Amino acid sequence: MKTLKLADIVEVINGKMIQGNAEFEISKVAKMIKNISEYSIYFHMNKKSISPDSLLGKKNYTIVTENKHILTSVDQSASVILVADGKKAYYQFIEYYRNLFSIPVIGVTGTCGKTTTKDMIKHILKQYLQVHSTMLSQNGLHLNLHYLMGINEQTEAAVFEMGVAYPGNIKSSGKYFKPTIGIITNIGEAHLEGCKTLEKYIRAKAEMLEVLSEKGTLIINADDTNIKRLPTGLFKGCVLSFGQHQKADFSAANIRYEDDRMVYTLHVHKTQYEVVIPGYGEHNVYNSLAAIAAVSLIGISIQDAINRLKTFKTMERHVKLYNSKGISVIDDTWSCNPSSVVSALEVLKNISNGKKEVLVLGKMQRLGSQLKNQHLKIGETIMDYGGVDYLITIGPSAKLTGEKAISLGMDPSKVHSVVNAAQLESKLAEIGTEEMVILFKMSLGKMDHSYRRVVEKYRFS
């Protein structure tokens, strides 16, 4: 965080100092009372009074509050700023802090590929700039303040993953990050638990158009059916597209799988480039297209971006391939939703090369009332891809997928339902052969830890 003088903050939030020195400096923002420490500022945004005990032993801090009676609770070394509305003052401060930095800020959203696209952008940029970003796929709203305060005088660019669990999430994150470039990787059927319907989920993603300024740039997937339903015509900024469609601004052609990497021809401004990305999957081709488009807006040449992507390393448990003694394992256990299941299935079909295909499928997450429907649809999708040699489903929800596959013609003796890790391990041992590819597709973080041991056993066998 950039160090700030209280005098500047008092002016921005229309406050009045009733204790302390306006020349005092703060270097951190405390989100909760228990986090108050020296040189921190805390915005008290509720009507509940602050317990004097919660401030015992704390010195040289600042509190912004609506309650002037707090003076009886604070240390003499503390500063107190009185405001009419604590919550309004907080967001005035957030806007002020963000506006201190005239740097490119990239916001990335989408059903799948957010984290990988964000990490690709960061990997490219950090060769040339001081880059600040969200960590892993940790994009909860409660982290927005932490990420914003991570921008300081040394920061030259920032890239933030912006998730959607409920309508309004992107608007909320937009107040903090104010992205100058917005990316929508794709829009599938996910987070229906919070958004209820696909239509509402699409509208929630469309909030990206609202948080970008009229001088901003929106980068979208030209091949995504649901993205085509966004009101991009109303966006007053610049719109760039990526995909396999020939009319896309950043277009991929001649896509192929080669030795644990994807290779394709990129067409931009009537110029062709050869692109190599470590790891498998057409979904990563799309992620790389979005990343190249974004960094090119910041001044990185397309060729330099391509060169950097050759050394990109995918996150653990994101369609990660392991080979040992003839058994190949695709570990895609970070998250599980319909779109990511399809992407992982495509990889399985493309790399099996005659080996037995084994799909281990867990419950798809956050689908709300659509949980049953979506699991049945995945059963149809599996059969549309020609089926697999073995399908092992975990739990009652995923069992529906297996039942649907059987109803569409899959051999019932090749479909198994398990309810715990021991049963899963037993079924895999029954199938056991040196010539097979196992795709583990589940959200391990939502499951008993014993499942992780099964995945790791096959990864490192």
C-alpha positions in Angstrom: 0.0 0.0 0.0 1.1 3.5 -0.7 1.6 5.6 2.5 -1.0 8.3 2.9 -1.5 11.4 5.1 -4.6 11.6 7.1 -5.2 15.2 5.9 -5.7 13.9 2.4 -8.1 11.2 3.5 -10.1 13.5 5.7 -10.7 15.8 2.7 -11.7 12.9 0.4 -14.3 11.4 2.8 -15.7 14.7 4.0 -14.7 13.9 7.5 -13.7 15.9 10.6 -10.7 15.1 12.8 -11.8 15.1 16.4 -8.6 13.6 17.7 -5.1 13.2 16.3 -2.7 14.9 13.9 -3.7 15.5 10.3 0.0 15.0 9.3 -0.1 11.4 10.7 0.5 8.7 8.0 -1.2 5.4 7.5 0.3 2.5 5.6 -2.4 -0.2 5.9 -6.2 -0.6 6.1 -7.6 -2.9 8.7 -10.7 -4.8 7.6 -11.7 -5.9 11.1 -11.2 -4.4 14.6 -9.0 -7.3 15.5 -6.6 -6.4 12.7 -6.1 -2.8 13.8 -2.3 -2.2 14.3 0.1 0.7 14.2 -0.3 3.0 11.2 -3.5 1.3 10.1 -6.9 2.9 9.4 -10.2 1.2 10.2 -13.6 2.2 8.8 -16.4 1.4 11.3 -19.4 0.8 9.1 -22.0 -0.6 11.4 -24.1 0.8 14.2 -22.8 -1.5 16.8 -20.4 0.3 19.2 -16.8 -0.7 19.4 -15.9 -2.5 22.6 -13.1 -0.8 24.5 -11.6 -4.2 25.3 -11.1 -4.8 21.5 -8.7 -1.8 21.4 -6.6 -2.6 24.5 -2.9 -2.4 23.8 -3.3 -0.9 20.3 -1.6 2.4 19.6 -1.0 4.9 16.7 -4.0 3.8 14.6 -6.9 5.7 13.0 -10.6 5.0 13.2 -13.2 6.5 10.9 -16.6 6.5 12.6 -20.1 8.0 12.8 -19.9 7.8 16.6 -18.1 10.6 18.4 -18.5 8.9 21.7 -15.8 6.5 20.7 -13.3 8.9 22.1 -13.8 7.3 25.5 -12.6 4.0 24.1 -9.5 4.9 22.1 -5.9 5.4 23.1 -4.6 9.0 23.2 -2.2 8.0 20.4 -5.1 7.2 18.1 -6.6 9.4 15.5 -10.4 9.6 15.1 -12.2 11.0 12.0 -15.9 11.7 12.3 -18.1 11.1 9.3 -21.8 11.2 8.5 -21.8 7.7 6.9 -19.1 5.2 7.6 -19.9 2.9 4.6 -20.0 5.9 2.2 -16.7 7.1 3.6 -15.1 3.7 3.1 -16.1 3.6 -0.6 -15.0 7.2 -1.1 -11.6 6.1 0.2 -11.5 3.0 -2.1 -12.3 5.2 -5.1 -9.6 7.7 -4.0 -7.0 5.1 -3.5 -7.6 3.4 -6.9 -7.5 6.7 -8.7 -4.1 7.4 -7.3 -2.7 5.0 -9.9 -2.9 5.5 -13.7 -1.8 2.0 -14.6 -3.3 -0.6 -16.9 -5.6 -2.9 -14.8 -6.9 -6.1 -16.4 -10.0 -7.7 -15.0 -10.6 -11.4 -16.0 -13.9 -13.2 -15.7 -15.6 -16.2 -17.3 -16.9 -19.6 -16.3 -13.7 -21.4 -17.1 -10.1 -20.2 -17.8 -10.1 -17.1 -15.5 -7.1 -18.3 -13.4 -5.1 -19.6 -16.3 -5.7 -16.5 -18.5 -4.8 -14.3 -15.5 -1.6 -16.3 -14.9 -0.7 -16.2 -18.6 -1.0 -12.4 -18.6 1.0 -12.1 -15.4 3.7 -14.5 -16.8 4.1 -12.4 -20.0 4.1 -9.0 -18.3 6.4 -9.7 -15.4 9.3 -10.0 -17.9 8.8 -6.2 -18.6 6.8 -4.7 -15.7 6.2 -4.8 -12.0 2.9 -6.7 -11.9 0.4 -7.2 -9.1 -2.3 -9.8 -9.3 -4.8 -12.0 -7.5 -3.4 -15.2 -6.1 -4.2 -18.6 -7.6 -8.0 -18.7 -8.1 -8.7 -16.8 -4.8 -11.2 -14.2 -6.1 -13.7 -13.9 -3.3 -15.2 -10.4 -2.7 -13.7 -10.4 0.9 -10.2 -10.3 -0.7 -10.9 -7.2 -2.9 -9.6 -4.7 -0.3 -6.4 -6.8 0.2 -5.7 -6.9 -3.5 -6.4 -3.2 -4.1 -4.0 -2.3 -1.2 -1.4 -4.4 -2.9 -1.0 -1.7 -5.6 1.7 0.8 -4.6 4.2 3.2 -6.2 6.2 0.4 -7.8 3.2 -1.3 -9.5 3.2 -0.8 -13.2 0.3 -3.1 -14.2 -2.3 -5.3 -12.4 -4.4 -8.2 -13.4 -7.3 -9.4 -11.2 -9.5 -12.4 -11.5 -13.2 -11.4 -11.0 -15.5 -14.2 -10.1 -19.3 -14.4 -10.1 -21.1 -16.4 -7.4 -24.1 -14.0 -7.3 -25.4 -11.1 -9.4 -23.6 -7.9 -8.5 -20.3 -9.5 -7.8 -18.5 -7.9 -10.8 -20.0 -4.5 -10.0 -18.7 -4.9 -6.4 -15.2 -5.9 -7.6 -15.3 -3.1 -10.2 -15.6 -0.5 -7.4 -12.2 -1.6 -6.2 -10.3 -2.5 -9.4 -11.8 -0.2 -12.0 -10.3 -2.3 -14.8 -9.1 -0.6 -18.0 -9.2 -3.9 -19.9 -11.9 -6.5 -19.3 -11.8 -10.1 -20.5 -14.7 -12.6 -20.6 -13.2 -16.0 -21.4 -16.5 -17.8 -21.9 -20.0 -18.2 -20.3 -21.2 -21.7 -19.5 -23.7 -23.1 -17.0 -22.2 -22.5 -13.6 -22.9 -20.8 -10.3 -26.6 -21.4 -10.8 -26.9 -21.9 -7.0 -26.4 -18.1 -6.6 -27.6 -16.8 -10.0 -30.5 -19.2 -10.2 -30.8 -19.2 -14.0 -28.5 -19.1 -17.0 -30.0 -15.8 -18.1 -29.3 -14.2 -14.7 -25.7 -15.6 -14.8 -25.2 -14.1 -18.2 -26.4 -10.7 -17.0 -24.0 -11.1 -14.0 -21.1 -11.5 -16.4 -22.4 -8.6 -18.5 -21.6 -6.4 -15.5 -18.0 -6.3 -16.9 -19.4 -3.9 -19.6 -20.6 -1.6 -16.8 -17.4 -1.5 -14.8 -15.2 -0.6 -17.8 -14.9 3.1 -18.6 -15.8 4.5 -22.1 -12.0 4.5 -22.8 -11.7 0.8 -21.7 -11.4 -2.3 -23.9 -13.5 -5.4 -23.7 -12.0 -8.7 -24.9 -14.5 -11.5 -25.6 -14.6 -15.0 -26.9 -16.0 -14.8 -30.5 -17.0 -18.5 -30.5 -19.0 -18.5 -27.3 -22.8 -18.8 -27.8 -23.7 -17.1 -24.5 -21.2 -14.3 -24.9 -23.1 -13.5 -28.2 -26.1 -12.7 -26.0 -24.3 -9.9 -24.2 -25.3 -6.3 -25.1 -21.8 -5.5 -26.5 -23.3 -3.0 -29.0 -24.2 -0.7 -26.0 -20.6 -0.7 -24.8 -19.0 2.7 -25.8 -15.4 1.5 -25.5 -13.4 -0.7 -27.8 -14.3 -4.4 -28.3 -11.8 -7.0 -29.4 -12.5 -10.7 -30.0 -10.6 -13.9 -30.0 -11.4 -17.5 -31.1 -11.3 -19.8 -34.1 -13.7 -17.7 -36.1 -12.0 -16.1 -39.0 -13.5 -12.7 -38.2 -12.1 -12.7 -34.7 -9.4 -10.0 -34.1 -7.1 -12.7 -32.6 -7.8 -15.9 -34.5 -6.4 -19.4 -34.0 -6.1 -22.0 -36.8 -4.4 -25.3 -37.4 -4.7 -26.2 -33.7 -2.9 -29.5 -32.8 -1.7 -31.6 -29.9 2.1 -32.1 -29.9 4.2 -33.7 -27.1 2.5 -32.3 -24.0 1.8 -28.9 -25.7 -0.6 -27.2 -27.9 0.5 -25.6 -31.2 -1.5 -23.3 -33.4 -1.3 -20.5 -36.0 -2.3 -17.1 -34.8 -3.8 -14.6 -37.2 -3.7 -10.9 -36.2 -3.8 -7.9 -38.5 -3.2 -10.1 -41.6 0.0 -11.4 -39.9 0.6 -15.1 -39.0 2.5 -16.4 -35.9 3.2 -19.9 -34.6 2.2 -20.3 -31.0 3.3 -23.0 -28.6 1.7 -23.5 -25.2 2.8 -26.0 -22.6 0.0 -28.4 -21.6 -3.0 -29.8 -23.4 -6.5 -28.6 -24.4 -8.2 -26.3 -26.9 -9.4 -24.3 -23.9 -5.8 -23.2 -23.2 -5.6 -22.0 -26.8 -8.5 -19.7 -26.1 -6.9 -18.6 -22.8 -3.7 -17.8 -24.6 -5.5 -15.8 -27.3 -7.1 -13.7 -24.6 -3.8 -13.2 -22.8 -2.0 -12.2 -26.0 -4.8 -9.7 -26.9 -4.6 -8.1 -23.4 -0.8 -7.7 -23.2 -0.7 -6.3 -26.8 -2.9 -3.4 -25.5 -0.3 -2.6 -22.9 2.5 -2.4 -25.5 4.0 -5.9 -25.4 4.7 -7.1 -29.0 2.8 -10.2 -30.1 6.0 -12.1 -30.8 7.4 -11.2 -27.3 4.2 -12.5 -25.8 4.4 -15.7 -27.8 8.0 -16.2 -26.7 7.0 -15.8 -23.1 4.1 -18.3 -23.3 6.5 -21.1 -24.3 7.8 -21.1 -20.7 4.4 -20.8 -19.0 3.6 -23.4 -16.4 0.0 -24.4 -15.8 -1.4 -24.5 -12.3 -1.5 -27.8 -10.4 -4.8 -29.8 -10.9 -5.7 -27.8 -14.0 -5.8 -30.5 -16.8 -2.3 -31.6 -15.7 -0.9 -34.7 -17.4 1.3 -37.3 -15.7 2.8 -40.4 -17.3 4.1 -43.4 -15.4 4.6 -47.0 -16.5 2.2 -46.8 -19.4 -0.6 -45.2 -17.4 -1.4 -41.6 -18.2 -3.3 -39.5 -15.6 -5.1 -36.2 -16.3 -5.5 -34.4 -13.0 -8.3 -31.8 -13.4 -9.4 -31.7 -9.8 -9.3 -28.0 -9.0 -13.0 -27.4 -9.8 -15.8 -29.1 -11.6 -18.6 -27.5 -13.6 -20.2 -28.5 -17.0 -17.9 -26.4 -19.1 -14.7 -27.6 -17.5 -15.9 -31.3 -17.8 -16.4 -30.8 -21.5 -12.9 -29.2 -21.9 -11.3 -32.1 -19.9 -13.2 -34.7 -21.9 -11.9 -33.2 -25.1 -8.3 -33.6 -23.9 -9.0 -37.2 -22.9 -10.3 -38.0 -26.3 -7.4 -36.3 -28.1 -4.6 -37.9 -26.2 -5.8 -41.5 -25.5 -4.5 -42.8 -28.9 -6.0 -46.2 -28.5 -5.5 -46.6 -24.8 -8.4 -47.3 -22.5 -10.2 -44.2 -21.5 -11.3 -44.0 -17.9 -13.3 -41.0 -16.7 -13.7 -40.6 -12.9 -16.4 -37.9 -12.4 -17.4 -36.2 -9.2 -20.3 -33.9 -8.3 -20.4 -30.7 -10.3 -20.5 -27.7 -8.0 -22.8 -24.7 -7.4 -25.6 -25.7 -9.8 -28.5 -25.2 -7.4 -31.8 -26.5 -8.8 -30.0 -27.4 -12.1 -27.8 -30.0 -10.4 -29.8 -33.0 -11.6 -30.4 -31.6 -15.1 -26.7 -30.7 -15.7 -25.5 -34.2 -14.6 -27.9 -35.8 -17.0 -26.7 -33.5 -19.8 -23.1 -34.5 -19.1 -24.2 -38.1 -19.7 -25.4 -37.1 -23.1 -22.2 -35.2 -23.8 -20.1 -38.2 -23.0 -22.0 -40.3 -25.5 -21.9 -37.5 -28.0 -18.1 -37.8 -27.8 -18.3 -41.5 -28.5 -18.4 -42.6 -24.9 -15.5 -43.8 -22.8 -14.2 -47.3 -22.0 -15.0 -46.9 -18.3 -17.0 -44.3 -16.4 -16.7 -44.2 -12.6 -19.0 -41.7 -10.9 -18.6 -40.5 -7.3 -21.8 -39.9 -5.2 -25.5 -39.7 -6.0 -25.4 -36.6 -8.2 -22.7 -37.9 -10.6 -24.4 -41.3 -10.6 -27.1 -39.7 -12.7 -24.5 -39.1 -15.4 -23.7 -42.7 -15.5 -27.3 -43.7 -15.6 -27.9 -41.4 -18.5 -24.9 -42.8 -20.4 -26.3 -46.3 -19.9 -29.7 -45.2 -21.2 -28.0 -43.9 -24.3 -26.2 -47.1 -25.1 -23.1 -47.3 -22.9 -22.3 -50.9 -21.6 -23.7 -51.1 -18.0 -20.7 -53.3 -17.0 -18.4 -50.4 -17.9 -20.2 -47.8 -15.7 -19.6 -47.9 -11.9 -20.9 -45.7 -9.1 -18.9 -45.4 -5.9 -19.5 -43.5 -2.6 -16.1 -43.4 -1.0 -12.4 -43.3 -1.9 -11.9 -47.0 -0.9 -14.5 -48.1 -3.5 -12.9 -45.8 -6.1 -9.5 -47.3 -5.5 -11.0 -50.8 -5.7 -12.7 -50.1 -9.0 -9.6 -48.6 -10.6 -7.6 -51.7 -9.5 -10.2 -53.9 -11.2 -9.9 -52.0 -14.4 -6.1 -51.9 -14.0 -4.0 -52.0 -17.1 -0.7 -50.5 -18.2 -2.4 -49.0 -21.3 -5.0 -46.5 -20.0 -5.6 -42.8 -19.6 -7.4 -41.8 -16.4 -9.2 -38.5 -16.2 -9.9 -37.4 -12.7 -12.5 -34.7 -12.9 -13.9 -33.5 -9.6 -13.6 -30.6 -7.1 -11.2 -32.2 -4.6 -11.4 -29.2 -2.3 -15.1 -30.0 -1.7 -14.4 -33.7 -1.0 -13.0 -35.9 1.7 -9.2 -35.8 1.8 -9.0 -39.6 1.1 -9.9 -39.0 -2.5 -6.8 -36.9 -2.9 -4.7 -39.8 -1.9 -6.2 -42.0 -4.6 -5.5 -39.3 -7.3 -1.9 -38.9 -6.0 -1.4 -42.7 -6.0 -2.1 -42.9 -9.7 -0.3 -39.6 -10.5 3.0 -40.9 -9.0 2.6 -44.6 -9.5 
